Amino acid sequence: MSRSKLGGILLAVLLAAVATGPVRGADAAVELTMYYPVAVGGPVTKIVDGMIADFEKAHPDISVTAVYAGNYDDTRTKALAALKAGQPVQLSVLFSIDLFELIDQDAIVPFDDLVPEADRAWFTGFYPALMENSRYQGKTWGIPFQRSTIVMYYNKDAFKEAGLDPNRPPATWAELADAARKLTKRDAAGNVTRWGVMIPSTGYAYWMFQALAKQNGEVLMNEDGNRTYFDKPGVVEALEFWRDLSAKHGVMQPGTVEWGTLPKQFLEGKTAIMWHTTGNLTPIRRDARFDFGVAMLPGNTGRGSPTGGGNFYIFKRTSPEERKAAYTFVRWMTAPEQAARWSIATGYMGTSKAAYQTPALSGYVKEFPPAAVARDQLEYATAEFAVHENARVKKLLDDAIQAVLTGAKTPKAALAEAQAGAERVLRRYR
């Protein structure tokens, strides 16, 4: 065969290959990689895997691989590192408070342009309090999924033992301190065998402190994420109260209280009251060997809790095909029926009124009323702490809180120092 004829055959084969497109074929599944945080107790990975499997059955043209990457901070770091390395990452569940950092890094796309008219009711149906950490400058960048408020878990058996009404949990700071004194138990040698109350101060200290500040009529940042108010008198008073639960009243473990081990301590009867995420409600219900209650957090000038948890985000470095598939997955996962399923399985709240109107979740709340506490607390909720360069500013506040709780600094001095540091970081964003 002549060289010219062979060249012609090869050219024809090449043109045919180009015309037919990728080897995988038009009917192959779009492959999505999702980074997902695991920050609370319970079999969260199994629940998510089960939901993904059901989604793939309903959408055989889309394949989703979940990468479980530790807590929220770990997941953000690993997802952004994967993007920078050119690895395929189309979507993730990340902290709702990661919003400013993700926008500043031009890492995500708003959902507004992805939502068809038929989905507008779903898109606008999420609880407004949850959207405060999801919207910025008129656009929606995150879709609420793994969302929470802080709730107060309490041991009803311990309340009865201490002569307290198990159906009347403390509703004010004064009532909390008084009940905790009666609930604290000591042995013959004076050693504490059960603390009255524990508020975790590692991992998410800023989150717990936000609740105390809100309960004293204060917020810690502005909506634009470029100012903080750490040194306001009401904020200082809130930290003084937290410190005094241990230093003055003697009803809370001295020093820091570990976020990760606190639920176990509660289940073991080492504290009668704990503040923690509603995301631990289902594991607590499963494992508690005593009668327990769930209540809104107590207040001083009023009740209050920040919202918390994670949103779905779609990354900018995606093809139109991947973006459409990622949106389809997010839409399915946050539909009322799936939100109800998720809430029942984990204890996280349903993110819309429509979720609580489903037969599954409305029936569950009727049978187990504590499942509605986090949702009802949204009436008194504020946006979770979020500013530009959030990790840096948040660490300043966390360090200040821990310095106070360990006795290293006074609340006024520690918060003034944190405020000065936040000013240095945020000045450039004003």
C-alpha positions in Angstrom: 0.0 0.0 0.0 1.3 3.4 -0.9 2.2 5.9 1.8 -0.3 8.4 0.5 -3.1 5.8 0.6 -2.2 4.7 4.1 -2.2 8.4 5.2 -5.6 8.8 3.8 -7.0 5.8 5.7 -5.5 7.0 9.0 -6.9 10.5 8.5 -10.4 9.0 7.9 -10.1 7.0 11.1 -9.0 10.0 13.1 -11.9 12.1 11.7 -14.4 9.3 12.6 -13.1 9.2 16.1 -13.4 12.9 16.6 -17.0 12.8 15.2 -18.1 10.1 17.6 -16.8 12.0 20.7 -15.3 10.5 23.9 -14.8 6.8 24.2 -17.1 6.6 27.2 -20.2 7.3 25.1 -23.1 9.7 25.4 -24.9 7.5 27.9 -22.1 7.3 30.4 -22.7 8.7 33.9 -21.4 12.2 34.7 -19.0 11.6 37.6 -19.1 13.9 40.6 -16.7 14.1 43.6 -18.1 15.6 46.8 -16.0 16.4 49.8 -18.0 15.9 53.0 -17.2 16.7 56.7 -17.8 14.3 59.6 -17.8 16.4 62.7 -20.4 14.8 65.0 -21.3 11.4 66.4 -23.4 8.7 64.7 -23.0 6.8 61.5 -23.2 9.9 59.2 -21.1 8.3 56.5 -23.5 5.4 56.2 -26.5 7.7 56.0 -24.9 9.9 53.3 -23.8 6.8 51.4 -27.3 5.4 51.5 -28.8 8.7 50.2 -26.2 8.8 47.4 -27.1 5.2 46.4 -30.8 6.1 46.2 -30.0 9.2 44.2 -28.0 7.2 41.7 -30.8 4.7 41.3 -33.1 7.6 40.4 -30.5 9.2 38.3 -28.4 6.5 36.5 -26.8 9.2 34.4 -25.0 10.7 37.4 -22.4 9.0 39.7 -21.4 10.6 43.0 -18.3 9.7 45.1 -18.2 11.1 48.6 -14.8 11.8 50.1 -15.1 12.0 53.9 -12.4 14.5 55.0 -12.6 15.1 58.8 -14.2 18.2 60.4 -15.3 21.3 58.6 -11.9 23.0 58.6 -10.2 19.8 57.4 -12.7 19.4 54.6 -12.4 23.0 53.4 -8.6 22.7 53.4 -8.6 19.4 51.5 -11.2 20.4 49.0 -9.5 23.7 48.1 -6.1 21.9 47.9 -7.6 19.4 45.5 -9.0 22.2 43.3 -5.6 23.9 43.2 -3.9 20.6 42.3 -6.3 20.2 39.4 -8.1 17.2 40.9 -11.8 16.8 40.0 -14.0 18.2 42.8 -17.4 19.5 41.7 -19.2 20.1 44.9 -18.8 19.9 48.7 -20.7 20.4 52.0 -18.6 23.0 53.8 -19.2 25.3 56.7 -21.9 27.9 56.0 -19.4 30.4 57.5 -16.9 29.5 54.7 -18.9 31.7 52.4 -16.6 34.8 52.4 -13.5 32.8 51.9 -14.9 30.8 49.1 -16.2 33.9 47.3 -12.9 35.8 47.9 -11.0 32.8 46.3 -13.4 32.8 43.4 -14.0 29.1 44.1 -17.8 28.8 43.9 -20.7 29.7 41.7 -24.0 31.2 42.8 -27.1 28.9 42.5 -29.3 31.7 41.1 -28.4 31.0 37.5 -28.7 27.2 37.8 -32.3 27.1 39.2 -35.1 26.5 36.6 -38.4 28.3 37.0 -40.0 25.0 38.1 -37.7 24.8 41.2 -38.4 28.4 42.4 -40.6 27.2 45.3 -37.8 24.9 46.5 -35.2 27.6 46.1 -37.1 30.2 48.1 -38.5 27.9 50.7 -35.6 27.5 53.2 -35.9 29.1 56.6 -34.7 32.7 56.4 -32.4 32.4 59.4 -30.5 29.6 57.6 -30.1 31.8 54.5 -28.3 34.5 56.4 -25.1 32.5 56.0 -26.0 31.5 52.5 -26.6 34.8 50.7 -24.3 37.7 49.9 -24.8 40.8 47.8 -28.1 39.6 46.5 -27.0 36.1 45.4 -27.4 32.6 46.9 -24.0 30.9 47.1 -24.9 28.0 49.4 -27.9 25.7 49.9 -28.6 24.7 53.5 -28.3 21.0 54.3 -26.5 19.9 57.4 -27.8 22.8 59.5 -28.3 23.2 63.3 -28.7 25.4 66.3 -27.2 24.8 69.7 -29.6 23.1 72.1 -29.5 22.3 75.8 -29.6 18.6 76.6 -30.4 17.7 80.2 -30.7 14.6 82.3 -34.3 14.4 83.6 -33.4 11.7 86.1 -30.7 14.0 87.6 -33.2 16.8 87.8 -35.6 14.6 89.8 -32.8 13.5 92.1 -31.9 17.1 92.7 -35.5 18.1 93.5 -35.9 20.0 90.2 -38.9 19.8 87.9 -37.7 17.6 85.0 -40.2 19.3 82.6 -39.0 22.8 83.5 -35.5 23.3 82.3 -33.7 26.6 83.1 -34.8 29.4 80.9 -32.5 32.2 82.1 -28.8 32.5 83.1 -29.8 32.9 86.8 -31.9 29.7 86.6 -29.1 27.9 84.9 -26.6 28.8 87.6 -29.1 27.9 90.3 -30.1 24.5 88.8 -26.5 23.6 88.1 -25.5 24.2 91.7 -28.2 21.7 92.8 -27.2 19.2 90.1 -23.5 19.2 90.9 -22.6 16.2 93.0 -19.6 15.6 95.2 -18.3 12.5 97.0 -17.4 12.3 100.7 -14.0 13.8 99.9 -15.4 16.7 98.1 -14.5 15.5 94.6 -17.0 16.3 91.9 -18.7 13.2 90.5 -21.2 15.1 88.3 -21.0 18.6 87.1 -24.1 20.7 86.8 -23.4 22.1 83.3 -20.8 21.9 80.6 -20.4 24.2 77.6 -17.7 23.0 75.2 -14.8 25.4 74.7 -12.7 23.5 72.1 -13.4 23.1 68.5 -16.3 25.5 68.3 -15.7 27.9 71.2 -16.7 30.9 69.1 -20.0 29.3 68.3 -21.0 28.7 71.9 -19.8 32.2 72.8 -22.0 33.6 70.0 -25.0 32.1 71.8 -24.1 33.7 75.1 -23.5 37.1 73.4 -26.9 36.9 71.6 -28.5 36.0 74.9 -27.1 39.2 76.2 -28.4 41.3 73.3 -25.2 41.4 71.2 -23.9 40.2 67.8 -20.3 39.6 67.1 -20.0 40.8 63.4 -21.7 42.8 60.7 -23.5 41.4 57.7 -20.7 42.4 55.3 -18.1 40.4 57.2 -15.7 43.3 57.7 -16.3 44.4 61.3 -16.4 42.7 64.7 -17.6 43.8 68.1 -15.7 41.6 70.5 -15.0 44.4 73.0 -18.5 45.7 73.5 -19.6 45.7 77.2 -22.4 43.2 76.6 -20.0 40.8 74.9 -17.6 41.1 77.8 -20.4 40.4 80.3 -21.3 37.2 78.3 -17.7 35.9 78.6 -17.7 36.8 82.3 -20.8 34.7 82.8 -19.2 31.7 81.0 -16.1 32.0 83.1 -18.1 32.4 86.4 -19.9 29.1 85.9 -16.6 27.5 86.9 -14.6 30.2 88.7 -17.5 31.6 90.8 -20.3 29.1 90.9 -18.2 26.0 90.8 -20.8 24.1 88.6 -18.7 23.6 85.5 -15.4 21.8 84.9 -12.5 24.2 85.3 -10.4 25.0 82.2 -11.6 23.9 78.8 -14.3 21.4 78.0 -13.7 19.2 74.9 -16.3 19.4 72.1 -15.7 15.8 70.9 -15.9 14.0 74.2 -18.7 16.0 75.8 -21.6 13.9 74.5 -19.9 10.8 75.9 -19.5 12.6 79.3 -23.2 13.5 79.2 -24.2 9.9 78.4 -22.0 8.7 81.3 -23.7 11.0 83.7 -20.6 13.2 84.3 -22.6 16.3 83.6 -26.4 16.9 84.1 -26.6 19.6 81.4 -24.7 20.1 78.2 -24.9 22.6 75.3 -24.3 21.0 72.0 -25.4 20.8 68.4 -28.8 19.4 67.5 -26.8 17.2 65.1 -26.2 14.9 68.0 -29.9 14.4 68.9 -30.4 11.1 67.2 -27.2 9.5 68.7 -28.1 10.8 72.2 -31.6 9.4 71.9 -30.2 6.0 70.8 -27.5 5.7 73.5 -29.0 7.4 76.6 -29.8 5.0 79.4 -31.7 7.7 81.3 -34.7 10.0 80.6 -33.4 13.2 78.9 -34.8 16.4 77.7 -33.9 18.9 75.0 -34.6 22.6 75.4 -33.8 26.0 73.9 -30.8 27.7 75.4 -31.5 30.0 78.4 -31.2 33.7 78.0 -30.3 36.9 79.9 -31.9 39.8 78.1 -33.4 37.3 75.7 -33.0 33.8 74.2 -30.5 33.2 71.4 -28.4 30.8 69.4 -26.4 31.1 66.2 -27.3 28.8 63.4 -24.6 26.4 62.4 -23.6 23.5 60.2 -22.9 23.1 56.5 -24.2 24.2 53.1 -23.8 22.6 49.7 -21.5 24.6 47.4 -20.8 24.0 43.7 -17.2 24.8 42.6 -16.5 27.1 39.7 -14.0 24.8 38.1 -16.7 22.5 36.6 -17.9 21.9 33.1 -21.5 22.9 32.2 -22.4 19.2 32.2 -20.9 18.7 35.7 -22.5 21.8 37.0 -25.9 20.7 35.9 -25.4 17.3 37.4 -24.2 18.8 40.7 -27.3 21.0 40.9 -29.5 18.0 40.2 -27.9 16.2 43.2 -28.2 19.2 45.5 -31.8 19.7 44.5 -32.6 16.1 45.3 -30.7 15.9 48.6 -32.4 19.0 49.9 -35.9 18.3 48.7 -38.5 18.1 51.5 -38.7 14.3 51.5 -34.9 13.9 51.7 -34.5 16.7 54.2 -37.0 14.9 56.4 -35.2 11.7 56.1 -31.9 13.3 56.9 -33.4 15.1 60.0 -34.8 11.9 61.4 -31.6 9.9 60.8 -29.2 12.5 62.3 -31.0 15.1 64.5 -30.1 18.0 62.2 -33.1 20.2 61.4 -35.2 20.0 58.4 -34.2 23.1 56.4 -37.6 24.2 55.2 -41.2 24.3 56.4 -42.0 21.9 53.6 -39.8 19.3 55.3 -41.8 19.5 58.5 -45.0 19.1 56.5 -44.0 15.7 55.1 -45.7 12.7 56.7 -42.4 11.3 57.8 -41.1 14.3 59.7 -44.4 15.6 61.0 -45.1 12.2 62.4 -41.6 12.0 63.9 -42.0 15.3 65.7 -45.4 14.3 67.0 -43.9 11.1 68.5 -40.6 12.8 69.6 -41.2 16.5 70.3 -37.5 17.3 71.0 -36.9 17.0 67.3 -38.6 20.4 66.9 -36.6 22.3 69.4 -33.8 23.4 67.1 -36.3 24.5 64.5 -38.4 26.4 67.0 -35.2 28.2 68.2 -34.8 29.8 64.8 -37.1 32.5 66.0 -34.3 33.6 68.3 -31.4 32.8 66.0 -28.6 34.8 64.5 -26.2 34.1 61.6 -23.2 32.1 62.6 -19.9 34.0 62.9 -18.6 34.7 59.4 -16.2 37.4 58.2 -13.5 37.7 55.6 -10.4 35.6 56.4 -12.7 33.9 58.8 -10.2 31.2 60.0 -7.7 33.9 61.2 -10.3 36.1 62.9 -12.1 33.1 64.5 -8.9 31.8 66.0 -8.3 35.2 67.6 -11.7 34.9 69.3 -11.2 31.2 70.2 -7.8 31.9 71.8 -9.4 34.8 73.8 -12.1 32.6 75.1 -9.8 29.8 76.1 -7.4 32.2 77.8 -10.3 33.4 80.0 -11.6 30.0 80.8 -8.1 28.8 81.9 -7.6 31.9 84.0 -4.8 33.3 81.9 -6.6 36.6 81.1 -9.6 38.7 82.1 -12.5 38.8 79.8 -12.1 42.5 79.1 -8.3 42.2 78.3 -8.7 39.1 76.2 -11.5 40.4 74.1 -9.9 43.8 73.6 -6.8 42.0 72.3 -8.9 39.9 69.9 -10.8 42.9 68.7 -7.5 44.7 67.9 -6.3 41.7 66.0 -9.6 41.5 64.0 -9.3 45.2 63.1 -5.9 44.6 61.6 -7.2 41.7 59.5 -10.5 43.2 58.4 -9.5 46.8 57.7 -8.5 46.1 54.1 -12.1 44.8 53.4 -13.7 48.1 54.3 
